[in-house]
Amino acid sequence: MEVKVCDLQRKEIVNLKDGTKLGFVDDVTIDTEAARIKGLVVYGKLRLLGLLGRHPDVEIPWERIDVIGEDAILVTMDELPKETVRRGKWAQLWGG
């Protein structure tokens, strides 16, 4: 299966460990010496509308990718910082 980077950017990344949505692919890291993809990057969420910068980016090594499907990319990540997990507006309001 061939996939372009612009196609990857339309797919949401889901962690199989706990079902959390990490966001969409924002960037790809490439090892230019070995000519291979090292991983995917999801930019960190904005702090106070971007005035206070961003939370750390989530870097997903290529080895952690389990499936690249039609609509989503399934990964297995053990530990993620709490602020990187994207929650719905209602979950944020109710502390979920």
N, C-alpha and C positions, 0 to 999 in steps of 0.2 A: 504494500500500500504506500503510495506517495502522498505526502502532505506538504503544503506550503506553509511558511510562517504566518501568513495572513489568515490561513484556515485555522491554525492553532490558536490564534488570538480570539477567535469566536467561540472557543470551547471553554467551559467552566471546569476548574480543577476541584475534584472531590477527594478527600482523604478517606480511604477504606477503613482505617483504624477506628474512627468514631463518626464518620459520616459528615464531617464539617466541610463546608464550602470554603475554599481558600481564595477564590476569585478567578479571574481570567488571566490567560497568559499575556504578560506585558512585554517580555523580552526573552531572548534565547542566548545562552552563553555557548561559544564555540571555541574549541581548541584549534587554533590555526596551524600549529605544527603537525598535529596528528590528523587534521582535517576531519574532525568528528564533533558532534554536538555533545556538550558536557551536561547541559540541563536547561531547565525553564526557570524564569523569574517572574514573580508576582510582586509588583511594587507595593510597599507598605501603605496603609491607610493614612489619610491626611489627619493632622492634629489641628483642631480648631480652624477648619477651613483652609488649611495650608499655612496659616500664619506662624505656627510653631513647628513647621517642618513635617516630616513623615515618621511613621513607625518603621522599624527595620523591614527590608524587603525579605520575601520568602524565596529562598533558592532551593529548587527541587532537582537533585541529581538525576541524571538520565536512568540510572540503575533503579531508582525508586518508582519509576513509572510502570504501572502494571498493564493498563489498557488505554489506547487512544481510540475512543469511540466516535460515533457520529456527532453527538452533542456534548460530550464530556470527556475529560481525561481523569482516569482513576489512578491514584497514587497511594503509597503506603508510607506515611511519615510518622515516626514515633513521637517526637516531642516538638511541639510548636509553641512559640510565645503566644500568650492569651490574646494580645492585641492584634495578632495577624489573622485571627479567625473572623470572617465576615458574617455578621448576623443580620437578620431582618430588623426593620425599624421597631416593630412591636416587641421583639425579643429584647432589644436594647432598653426600651422603656420599662419593661417589667423585670429587668435584671436577669434575663435568660441567656 
